[in-house]
Amino acid sequence: MPKLNADFRDHDHGPAPVTALATDYSPGHETAEHDHPYAQLLYAVQGVMMVRTHAGHWVVPPTRAMWLPPKTRHAVRMIGSVHMRSAFIDPQRVPDLPTRCAVLAVSPLLRELLVAAVALTPPHTPDSRGERITELLLDELRTVPALALHLPQPRDARLRRICDRLARAPHDNTTATQWAQTLHIDAKTIQRLFARETGMSFGQWRQQARLLAALEQLAQGERVLDVALALGYASPGAFATMFKRQFGVTPSAYFS
């Protein structure tokens, strides 16, 4: 059985291109902000992870994994009981890996390879089962697509004021024009700053914040109706339409 809340520093190095670790976390556990000298692939066979970096926030449900390049400062908060499987990858020995944080789709094959890698003990002799599993895992990792589960965080203090408010109250329907009046700037300035610092319009950022908040609440077992109303949608149908447009399935089907 994996050790509960094992110290990540004991496992982010090893004599192989890939070293994998199984760790179980209790509900609500949050790791301190830290980094690793190696790249890390975070995957939960059970539970939802909320990953925070200086670049933004990510929601990582089952069937998804979080890619963290080497030396990325991050913290992870667990929604429900999380059974995590981590793979630490040496960028010196494995070139051409992604250089930015991303949430990745996890194919059934990649999932089984991650689970199998946990049981391996490096180093692996040439042409051994361990080496073949490692090489196939890396090949599969290079093919999986990135997903839109990212909420970029702006640096501008005025935008941070808006984003902090929406993080606390994602149902807030204050318009860009109303925010402009509060902040004593032009509404076009708000839109320009959002586009420059997040790659999104103000409306797109608020919608993404609501959808990620919805994922967190749904992961905790909240009803679709309650989530839709809590996030400011006019009806469950409007919420379901927006959710499916973004994630490809309805809210009720997402975690199944």
N, C-alpha and C positions, 0 to 999 in steps of 0.2 A: 504494500500500500504506500502511496506517496506521502511524504511528510507534510503535515499541515503547516502552511505559511513558512515554507523552507526559505532560507536566506538565499536570494538570487545571486549574491556574490560568490557563492560556492560553486556555481554551475555555469558561469559565462565564459569559460575557457576550457581548453582540452586539446589533446593531441590529434584531433581529427578536423576536417573541414566543417563538419556538423556535429554538435553535441546537443542531445535532446533531454528534456527534463519534464517530469510530471509533478504538479503541485496542486493541492486542493486548498481552496480558500473559503472561509466562512462568509455568510451574507454580510454586506456592508464593509468588509475589510478594504482598506486602502493602503497601497504601498507608499512609502515616502518617495519624493521625487529623487530619481537616480538616473544613471546611464550605464552603458556597457561598452567595453572596447570592441565588441563584436556586434554584427547585425543580429536582430532578434525577430523571430516570427512568433507572435502570440496567438494561441488558438485555444478556445474553450470547448470541450466536448459537451459541457453542460454549463448553463448560466450565461450572463451577459456582462461584458467588460466595458467600462467607460475609461477611455485612455485620454490623458491630457498631456499636451506638449506645449512649448512656447508658440508653436505655429497654429494651434487650434485644438479642438476637441473631436474625438471620434467615438461612435457607438459601435461595439463589436458583438453582434449576436452569434449564436451557434450557426454553423455553416459559413462563417466568415472568419478571417484572421487579420491581425494587425501587423503590418511590416514596419519595423523601426530600423533605420540605418544606424551604423556604428556611432556611438557617442551622442545619441539623441536623448536629451533630458526628458523624462516622462514620469508620470504617476498613473496608477491603475486603481480604479474603484470597482468593487464587485457588486453586481446586482443579483441577489440570490446566491445560492451556493455555486461556486465556480470551480470546475475541474479543468485546470489549465494544462496545456501541453505546449512547452516552449522549445523552439529550436534556435540555438546560437550558431551563427555562421561566420566563419573567418573570411573577411573580405580580401585578405592577402592571398588566400588559396582558392577563392571562388570569385573570379572577376565578373563584371557585367551584371551586377545585381542592382535593383532599384536604389536610387539615391534620395528619394523623398518618402516621407511617411504616407501610408495608404492602407485602406481596408481592402482586403483581397477576397475574392470568392474562393471557397475551398471545395474542390471536387471530391467525390467519394474516394478516388485514388489517393489524392493528397492527404485526406484525413487518415486513411489506413497507414500510409507511409509515416506520418507523424507519430501515430500510436506505436507503430513497429519500431521507430527510431528510439523511442524512450527506453526500450528494452535492450538496446545495443550497448556494448561496452567498448569504447575506442581504446587503442587504435585498431583499425581494421586492416587485415592483411590483404594484399592484392588479390582481386577477383573473389573475395570472400562475400558472404551474404551481406555483411555490414556495409562493405564498400558499394555493392550493387544497390542496396536500399538507399544509401546516401546519394548516389549519383542519380537515381530515378527521382528522389525527392527534389533535388535541385533542378532537374529537367522539368518536372511538373510545376515547380514554383515559378519558373520563367514564363509559363504559358497562361497562368490564371489572370483574369481581368481585375482591375481596380474598380471599386464601387463608390457611389456617391453617398458616403456616410460621414463626411467631414464637415465641420463647422469652423471655418477659419476665423481667427481672432485678430481684429485690427489693432494697430499701435496707437493711432490717434486718440487722444484723451477724450475728445468729444464723442467719437464713435464708441469708445469703451463705455461711456456713460449709457448710451442707448443699449448696447449689447448686454451690459450688466443688468439693466432693467428687464430686458426680454428673457434673460436667463432665469431671473427670479419669478417673472410673470409672463410666460410665453403667450398667454391669452391677450396681452395688452395690444389694443388696436390703434394706438397713437400713430398718426400718419407722419410721413416725412415732413410735411408742411408744419404740423404742430410741433414736432421736434425742433424744426428750424427756428420757430418762434421762441421756444424755451432756451435754445442754445445761442440765440442772437446771431444766426447765420442764415444764409440763403438755402432753400430746399435743394437747389441744384448743386450746392456745395456738398451737402450730405450725400447725394447720389454719386457725385464724382469721387468723393473720398471712399465710399463703400466699394465702388468699382475698382479703384486703385489699390486698396489695401486688402480686399477679400476676393476680388474677381466676381463679385455678385452685386446686384442692385440691393437697395434697402429691403424691398419686398421679397426678393429671393432669399436673402439672409434670414429674414424673419420666418419665412416658410420653412427653411431648412432647420432652424432652431426648433420650430414646433414639431416637425417630423421626428427629429432626434429625441425630443422630450417624450413624444408619443411612444417611441420604441422602448424607452426606459420604463414608462408606466405600464405598457403592455407586458413587458418582461416580468413585472412584479405582480401580474395577474389581474390588473385593472380591466374592467369591461370596456369594450370599444365605445359604447354610448357615453360612459363617464369620461373617457379620455377625450373624445371629440368635443364635448361641452366644456371641459376644463381648459382646453387649448384654444377656445374662442371660435370654433367652427360653427356655422349656422345650423348644421344638422349632421348626424352620423354619415349620411350619404355623401355630403360634400367632403367630409374628412376621408371617407373610404376612397372616393375618386382621386383626391390628391395623393393619398398614400399609394394607391395602385399605380398611378402615373410615375411615381418616383421609384418604387421598389418592385413593381411587376406583379404583385399579388395583393389581395385584400388584407386589412389588418388582422382579421380573424385567422387567416391562413398563414401568416408570415412565420410564426414560431412553430407551426406544425410541419 
